[in-house]
Amino acid sequence: MTLYVIRHGQTQWNQEGRYQGQQDAPLTNLGRRQAQAVARRLKSTAFDRIYASPLGRAWTTAGFLTEETGIPAIPDDRLMEVRYGYCEGLTWDEIEAKFPGQMEWREADKWTRRLPGAECYADMHERAKSFAEEHLDGALNRDGPTVATVGHAGINSTMIGMLLEWSREETIQLRQANNVVYVLTTDGLDSIEVDAG
């Protein structure tokens, strides 16, 4: 199996430094160009299946991939971003002003600490594991299908870390820009950086 892990294009809240979580913000003009450029770059890839978070920013990004490949995206709630609870829609400074010390408390242990109404990385890990067991055959087999997932920074890093059996620290530290596609094979992790022009 080859797995292409795609992040949605830049959104207005990405640009403003706001925590999105499971709320939504539209793609910026740059974000649309990023999503379209990724779709064009992957046009010739023989995908067997494409799965996507149903959140608007990821679903829109997946739509461009569907247009280029002809493969319809399948929505899956397990690919949604980590839920930030009452912090969604706020910047770090706004969160600190309203809830002093809460983000620093969470940052000290993102794997297990949850803000009120939020998820932690352990919760995302369980979602990623459930998704992989159902759709990825539990392993990156060399002769398996070629699959794409279109999701978000948090769930994508969690999925990659889970599949490659990384430590919690390695998983949390993985960053994915909006124009970068990660590619997982039996040989490990590679990346494709796409120029959005």
Backbone torsions as a table, in degrees:
resi	resn	phi	psi	omega
1	MET	NA	140.7	168.3
2	THR	-115.7	130.3	-178.9
3	LEU	-117.0	122.3	175.3
4	TYR	-99.7	119.1	-177.1
5	VAL	-107.3	110.2	-171.5
6	ILE	-109.7	138.0	173.0
7	ARG	-101.7	148.8	176.7
8	HIS	-61.0	159.2	175.0
9	GLY	-66.9	166.4	-179.2
10	GLN	-56.7	139.7	175.9
11	THR	-112.1	170.3	177.0
12	GLN	-59.3	-40.5	-179.4
13	TRP	-72.4	-31.4	172.0
14	ASN	-57.8	-46.3	-177.4
15	GLN	-62.7	-36.0	-177.2
16	GLU	-89.6	-2.8	-179.7
17	GLY	72.9	30.6	-179.8
18	ARG	-96.9	141.9	176.6
19	TYR	-73.8	120.6	-175.5
20	GLN	-90.6	-49.5	-177.4
21	GLY	56.8	-127.0	-178.1
22	GLN	-101.4	11.8	165.8
23	GLN	-85.7	175.1	-175.8
24	ASP	-134.5	152.1	173.6
25	ALA	-140.5	147.0	-176.9
26	PRO	-70.9	156.4	172.9
27	LEU	-65.6	141.2	171.3
28	THR	-75.4	174.1	174.8
29	ASN	-58.8	-41.5	176.3
30	LEU	-62.8	-41.5	-179.8
31	GLY	-60.6	-39.9	177.2
32	ARG	-65.9	-40.9	178.0
33	ARG	-64.5	-39.7	177.8
34	GLN	-61.6	-47.8	-178.8
35	ALA	-62.9	-41.4	179.3
36	GLN	-67.2	-39.5	179.6
37	ALA	-65.9	-40.9	176.7
38	VAL	-61.8	-44.9	-179.6
39	ALA	-61.1	-43.0	178.6
40	ARG	-65.2	-39.3	-179.5
41	ARG	-63.3	-33.5	-176.3
42	LEU	-98.9	6.9	-174.7
43	LYS	-54.1	-40.3	-175.4
44	SER	-86.6	0.6	178.9
45	THR	-74.1	130.3	-177.4
46	ALA	-84.3	75.0	179.9
47	PHE	-70.1	137.5	171.0
48	ASP	-85.3	-36.7	-179.6
49	ARG	-149.6	150.0	173.2
50	ILE	-127.6	124.5	176.6
51	TYR	-113.7	149.1	-178.3
52	ALA	-147.3	148.7	168.2
53	SER	-62.0	140.0	178.5
54	PRO	-78.7	-5.0	177.4
55	LEU	-64.1	141.3	-169.2
56	GLY	-50.6	-43.0	-175.9
57	ARG	-65.8	-36.9	178.0
58	ALA	-78.9	-39.3	-178.5
59	TRP	-65.2	-39.2	175.6
60	THR	-62.7	-44.6	178.3
61	THR	-60.6	-43.9	178.5
62	ALA	-63.6	-32.5	179.6
63	GLY	-61.3	-38.4	176.9
64	PHE	-65.1	-37.3	178.2
65	LEU	-67.1	-39.1	176.4
66	THR	-62.5	-42.4	178.9
67	GLU	-59.0	-39.8	-176.0
68	GLU	-79.8	-33.8	-173.4
69	THR	-101.7	-20.9	-174.9
70	GLY	78.9	4.7	179.9
71	ILE	-97.0	116.8	-179.6
72	PRO	-69.0	139.1	178.0
73	ALA	-78.0	145.0	178.8
74	ILE	-108.5	120.5	-180.0
75	PRO	-73.4	142.0	176.4
76	ASP	-145.7	117.8	-177.4
77	ASP	-60.3	-24.0	-178.1
78	ARG	-68.5	-13.9	178.8
79	LEU	-93.0	5.8	177.8
80	MET	-71.0	158.2	-178.8
81	GLU	-68.4	163.0	175.7
82	VAL	-58.7	139.4	179.0
83	ARG	-83.0	127.9	-178.3
84	TYR	-100.5	5.3	177.1
85	GLY	60.7	-133.9	-174.4
86	TYR	-69.8	-5.4	-179.7
87	CYS	-87.9	-9.3	-176.9
88	GLU	-64.8	133.0	-179.0
89	GLY	89.6	-4.1	-177.7
90	LEU	-108.5	153.6	172.0
91	THR	-84.7	168.4	177.5
92	TRP	-56.5	-45.9	-177.4
93	ASP	-63.8	-38.9	178.3
94	GLU	-66.7	-39.7	177.5
95	ILE	-64.0	-44.0	-178.8
96	GLU	-63.6	-36.8	179.7
97	ALA	-68.0	-38.4	-177.6
98	LYS	-84.3	-36.4	-174.0
99	PHE	-134.3	73.0	-173.7
100	PRO	-54.7	131.2	174.5
101	GLY	82.3	-10.8	-175.3
102	GLN	-66.1	-43.8	-178.3
103	MET	-69.2	-38.7	177.0
104	GLU	-63.1	-39.1	177.2
105	TRP	-60.2	-45.5	179.5
106	ARG	-66.6	-44.0	-177.2
107	GLU	-59.5	-27.6	-179.4
108	ALA	-68.1	-20.6	177.9
109	ASP	-158.9	74.9	-178.3
110	LYS	-64.0	-23.7	-174.9
111	TRP	-67.3	-39.2	-173.9
112	THR	-118.9	-16.8	-175.0
113	ARG	-88.5	129.9	179.1
114	ARG	-115.8	133.3	167.9
115	LEU	-75.1	161.0	179.6
116	PRO	-54.8	128.7	179.3
117	GLY	74.7	9.4	-174.7
118	ALA	-112.0	177.0	174.6
119	GLU	-112.6	164.8	171.3
120	CYS	-117.0	176.6	-179.4
121	TYR	-63.8	-31.8	177.7
122	ALA	-61.6	-37.0	176.9
123	ASP	-64.8	-43.9	178.3
124	MET	-64.4	-37.1	178.8
125	HIS	-58.9	-41.1	179.0
126	GLU	-66.7	-38.2	176.3
127	ARG	-64.5	-44.6	179.8
128	ALA	-62.9	-40.8	179.7
129	LYS	-64.2	-43.8	178.5
130	SER	-61.5	-43.9	178.8
131	PHE	-62.3	-47.2	-177.6
132	ALA	-63.1	-41.4	180.0
133	GLU	-63.4	-32.6	-179.5
134	GLU	-83.7	-38.9	-169.7
135	HIS	-115.9	-15.4	-174.9
136	LEU	-115.4	12.2	177.5
137	ASP	58.3	17.4	174.4
138	GLY	72.5	-2.2	-177.5
139	ALA	-158.3	159.1	176.5
140	LEU	-93.1	76.1	-178.0
141	ASN	-74.9	137.5	-175.7
142	ARG	-57.8	-35.4	-176.1
143	ASP	-97.8	11.4	-177.4
144	GLY	-79.8	-178.1	-177.4
145	PRO	-72.9	167.7	174.6
146	THR	-103.2	120.4	-171.8
147	VAL	-126.7	144.4	171.8
148	ALA	-118.2	141.8	168.9
149	THR	-121.0	139.2	177.7
150	VAL	-117.7	113.0	-174.6
151	GLY	-143.5	-135.3	-169.1
152	HIS	-136.8	164.9	-174.4
153	ALA	-55.2	-48.6	-175.7
154	GLY	-67.1	-51.9	-178.3
155	ILE	-67.6	-33.1	179.0
156	ASN	-65.2	-45.6	179.0
157	SER	-64.4	-36.3	179.3
158	THR	-66.9	-42.1	178.0
159	MET	-61.6	-46.2	-179.5
160	ILE	-63.8	-47.5	179.9
161	GLY	-60.6	-39.6	179.3
162	MET	-65.6	-46.0	-177.3
163	LEU	-68.2	-34.3	-178.4
164	LEU	-93.7	3.2	177.7
165	GLU	57.9	44.1	176.5
166	TRP	-77.0	164.4	173.0
167	SER	-73.2	165.9	177.0
168	ARG	-58.0	-42.9	-177.1
169	GLU	-64.0	-44.5	178.4
170	GLU	-61.5	-42.0	-178.5
171	THR	-62.7	-48.2	-177.5
172	ILE	-66.0	-32.1	-175.3
173	GLN	-79.5	-15.3	-179.1
174	LEU	-65.8	129.1	177.6
175	ARG	-115.2	146.8	178.2
176	GLN	-135.4	116.1	175.3
177	ALA	-71.3	163.0	-177.2
178	ASN	-67.2	-18.9	-178.6
179	ASN	-109.7	19.6	179.6
180	VAL	-113.9	133.3	175.6
181	VAL	-111.2	128.2	173.9
182	TYR	-93.1	140.9	-179.0
183	VAL	-123.0	120.2	-180.0
184	LEU	-108.0	130.2	174.7
185	THR	-136.5	-176.2	175.8
186	THR	-63.7	-19.2	-179.9
187	ASP	-84.9	-7.0	179.1
188	GLY	118.7	-146.2	-172.1
189	LEU	-110.7	132.5	173.8
190	ASP	-129.9	171.2	179.5
191	SER	-141.2	153.3	176.2
192	ILE	-124.5	120.2	175.2
193	GLU	-99.6	125.3	-173.9
194	VAL	-107.5	129.6	178.1
195	ASP	-80.9	118.9	-178.6
196	ALA	-87.6	-1.3	177.5
197	GLY	77.3	NA	NA
